[in-house]
Amino acid sequence: MRDLAMGKTRFGDFSQSPERIPTNVLTDRLLRLEEFGLIEKSAYQEHPIRHDYAVTQKGAELLPVLQAVCKWANKHLPGTWKTPDKFLSLKPSDLTVKKTKTGE
């Protein structure tokens, strides 16, 4: 979600994040976020099929919670990766939100 909020939209972009999440874990996380209605994917290439991902309104509303968790971790867990100030200063209204199929 942080990477989407920061403007990343493609699997390859997410896989280059500082956490270096294994591709199987990243695939599972994207599927779960989609199942929960926090993101939506749309095909930008057919052969092989590849997707862009976008935050939904429901996902955008989660932003303040994620920011609070990041701030807490940076304060209380020594050695935690420093959350970018740009991410911490975002507001849900700053995100490009994809209208969900169900209208949520």
N, C-alpha and C positions, 0 to 999 in steps of 0.2 A: 504494500500500500504506500509505503514511503516513496518508493521509486516512481510509482504512478503519479503521486502528488508532485514529484519533482520533474515530471515531464517525460519519463521513459514510457514507451508504449509497446515495445516488442520483446519477445523472449530473449533474444541475443543481448539486448540492453540490460535486462534484469540479471542475466547470468554473469555480467561484468561488474556487478555490485561489490562493495567491499567485503561482504560476507562470503562471497564465492560459493553460493549454495549449489550443491550437486544438481544436475539437470533433472533427475528423477524426483527430487524433493521440490524443486521449483515447479515442475509440471503438476505435482499433487497440490501444492499451495494455490496455484492459479485456478485449478479445477474447484477447489473448496471455496475460494473467494467468489467464483462465479456461481456456484451452487447456493451460496448464502446471499446472492444478489448484491454483492459489494462492487463487483466489476462485471463488464460485458466484453465479449470478444467479437471481432468482425474480421472476416477474411480479407486480406489485402493481396493474396496470391493464391492461385488455384492448384498449380502443379509444381512442386508439392504444396499442399495447403499450409499457409502461414497466416498468423493472426496478429492484429493490433489489439491491445487491451485498453479499456477506458474505465474510469471510476463512474459509478452510478451515483445518484443523489444519496441513496442509503450509505454508500461507501464514503462520500464526502462528509456526511454527518458524523462519521466515526473519527475524522481527523483530530478534533480536540482531545479525544480520549488517547489516541496514539501519541500525540505530542506530550500529554501529561505523563504517560508511561516512560517516554524517552527522557523527559526532564528528571523524573524520579530516579531512573536507572543511572543517569549521568551523575546525579548527586550522591546516591547511596551505594553504588556498586563500583568499586575501584577497578580500573582497567577496562571499563565499558567503552566501546567505540563512541567517539564524540559525535552526537547528532548535529548535522549541519544547521547553522542558524537560519538559513533560508527555509528549511523545512519547519522549524519551530515558529517562524513568523507567518506562515501561510494561514489563511482563513478558508473555511469550506467554500466560500464564494469565489475564491481565487482559482479553484480547480475547474478544469473543463469537464463538465459532467455529461455523461451519455444518458439519454432518456431510456429507461428500461422498457422492455417489451410489454411488461404488465402495468406500466405507468407509475410505478412506485417512485 
